[in-house]
Amino acid sequence: MRPEDAARLLATRAVENPLAAAVRARLARPESLEQAVDMAETLVPGTIAAATLGQVREGRNRIAGWLAAARAVGEDTPRGRTPLRARGEAGSSPPPGKTGFESIEPWSSALAGLTNLAPPAAERFRLDRHLRSDAGRDVWAAIDLDLSRPVELHLLEPRTPAGEVVAAVALHARLSGPSFPVLLEAARDPRGRAFLVFPIAPARTLLAAWREISLGPAGAPARRQELVTVLRLARALDSAHRQGVFHGSLAPGVVHLGHRGELVISGWAPPHPGDPTPTPATDVRGLGLLLSFLAYGRPPEGAGETAGTLLEGMPGDLARIVRTATDPVPGNRYPSAGAMADEIERVLAETTIPSTPIGRLRWLAGVAWRHWLVVAGAVLWLILVAVLLALSGIIRPA
């Protein structure tokens, strides 16, 4: 810490011994404080520093005692421990062999006393309300007081081993894309409980959105539109798989929908020891169950089966897609979420009729091209009928 910063700390913090407090918080070294005392008088005139500096000018004995206490605090600091530094300051990496979570104190603001952005109580986060349980974590809405922004604070189980915390951090560090939560920070709270910090996810979930859709004919247009949401979800999962990350517990409650069309998938976590490792086939099955919920109003009655009759407005090919995606044998499912997305996209292209005349002609041409065997058979059948009618004398040539 530079002497100028230590001087500002002295001039703006009304504590019994600001110098010892700075060293105890590992924000400064004792040798930098002697210069800080001389500089503080010229930095912040007319503040709380005036009273403090007046006492300093009345007698140097008190400041000498402050410096002595600060040196004592510095000598009592355990050697080999990485000091807490302001974020972005060089040398803030943990010592070899440490995970990095035990060597920082995140709940105390790193900006406290050094800038007017810091809150008076020097807190780091302020919890607001409990949002949900997500992948075994307690998720809270909170405020990052340093930056005055809303965040999600994911509190892990109190005795989560450091290795599992590091695995969770590594998993989120690999995820990159608009549909994945961005990891902002990872550390431990004052009680030693590990936590992860993310931006606030949209409050509306896919489950809540689909429950509002009528199961009758009136809900058919909305259900068809939600097929696009399933398609986007499949594309996002395919992107995660190509980054080496698998979800393993896909459900409508972990898919969040924003007001501007955002789609964010939560619930990412490494498998716990003893749990099966998720694969692309695991997430393909999860997609199949979601599609069944949309197309039938409920999940399949059994593995590899359908859930009865398709709801009105749902394309018939969805039954085959659901059966394939939820097949009890993982090898019989779609080989990837991208392959399943291709099938859904094909069904949407075949069943969505454009509104313009040219668009309709192109749509009909596309359907004929994709089903050319059926079209060829129908044409041959019509030719055969015409020939038979001509031979029978019903159709007479001119």
Summary of the structure (lengths in Angstrom):
residues: 398
radius of gyration: 32.6
end to end distance: 105.2
largest distance: 129.5
contacts: 1129
relative contact order: 0.06
helix: 46%
strand: 11%
